[in-house]
Amino acid sequence: MDQVHIVRHKVLIEKLSQRQVATDLGLSRNTVSKYLSVPEPLRQVVNPRSATVGLKAAARIEELLVEWRDRTTAKQHITGSRLHRQLREEGIQVGKTTVYEILRQKRILRAEVFIPLFYQPADCAQVDFFEVTVEIDSIQRKAWKFLMRLMYSGYDFVFHYWACDQLSFLDAHLRAFNFFGGVPHRLVYDNLSAAVGLKAGLHGPQRKLTERFAALSSHYLFEPCFARPGEGHDKGGVESRGRMIRLQHLTPIPVGQSLSQIATGLQQDLMSQAQTAKNAEGQTIISRFAEEREVFKPLPATPFEARRVRTLEVSSRSTVQVEGATYSVPSRWARQEVTALIGVEEIAFTRAGETQTHKRVEKGAKSIRYRHYLSELARKPQAVGQVAPRLIEELGEPFGKLWELLYATHGGLEAARTLARLLGVINKADEESVRQLLEQALSETTSSRAISLVEQVVSTIKEVEVPESLRAYEIEQASAKDYDLLLMEGGER
């Protein structure tokens, strides 16, 4: 192009002859003449190559893609090399590069065009679970990070769970809504089984919600929306943010005493980051979140019951099996039905208005409280001796001091018998009253009076068993003669 400009300048501006310019530049006079008539050189193809082979190959490739569609899998898919070999076997002499180009053009035509979106305050939040690794008690374990991201402000809520199940899914929503102080208008999910029934059709605009998730959305009045199957970019905001949090805040692997402690630390980091991180307009995340809080849907008066409710049978040992773990309940519940409210961290058993709560333990583990067996232990001294260390730990002081004194002065068997008597009193009376009397008695006793000390406490408790409101009433003591008289009168009639 520079040469064309030089030729035209010398002839048209400097008024040199075509012959002289051709001699000076080493060009033919025909070339100089052509440059003067055409300001921009054009390439002319004298014998254009026929596109017949390429068109034939493209048509056959289209046919092969349709024919083989039902005979492929994700791992055994159609490649350009396989198509090229098939075409050559069928006598179509086409190059491999041409086949690759045909496939590339087909991908371009099929490629999705993405729409730039914008969000209104409190309009939308995106939700997902992400697999993470944590270290607790020097052991690295897999856990699941729940993330709910507000798309207008970019404010995040996170929490960690051991399982990616429906119970964790529902519990996380309650925590997120309480954390935000309100409910976004729309929530966007992928097609996870906790929200969408496994038998539901996933390719239409409607989804068949699971019963529990439908109840949650109805309780908080948000609109559940779902990404297309296999199209993670439909909720790309939470997808990219979840990966970023894992790399920026959970690397190296976080260490803590519990999973909830690690989650709390992560949330604190994200909240601190929200104070300073700014968008393109210079607004901080926390300032945009303040706008959203004004237009959230309000929280309902009562929270949703996320816990799973089950009716279970208590065994003869007064224990209940829940998901492979064993929990104790009061011995008077043995062989009865109880209602279990199964939460993420706790499980509550209720019967006749009474509730007993346990921290959840892993499958195969046991959570036994020997307080639940006081009435049985009062009648089984040998069992008291067997479980004394755990029982004393539950009862606390001054029962520990009493047990040491009894064991040191009277031996294990007699100590168990004496403690069993005291357990019988605790089971019938107020434990705090027994504790106070025992503390007072222990402060005044010597080691030689250990058993008599317990007898003193037992007799004192028996004297005050009658409630204060009933002490004014006097009840005459009956005798055998009274019953004889009643029988005689009955016989005369």
Buried (B, 14 or more C-beta within 10 A) or exposed (E): EEEBEEBBEBBEEEEBEBEEBBEEBEBEEEBBBBBBEEEEEEEEEEEEEEEEBBEBBBEBBEEBBEEBEEEEEEEEEBEBEEBBEBBBEEEBEBBBEBBBBBBEEBEEEEEEEEEEEEBEBBBBBBBBBBEBBBBBEEEEEEBBBBBBBBBBBBBBBBBBBBEBBBBBBBBBBBBBBEBBEBBBBBBBBBBBBBBBBEEBEBEEEEBEBBEBBBBBBEBBEBEBBBBEEEEBEBBBBBBEBBEEBBEEBBEEEBBBEEBBBBBBEBBEBBBEBBEEEEEEEEBBBBBBBEBBBEBBBEBEEEEBBBBBEBEBEBBEBBBBEBEEBBBBBBBBBBEEEBEBBBBBEEBBBBBEEEEBEBEBBEEEEEBBBBBBBBBBBBEBBEBBBEBBEEBBEEBEEBBEEBBBBBBEBBEBEBBBBBBBBBBBBBBBBEBEBBBEBBEBBBEEBEEEBBBEBBEBBBEBBEEEEEEEEEEEEEEEEEEEEEEEEEEEEEEEE
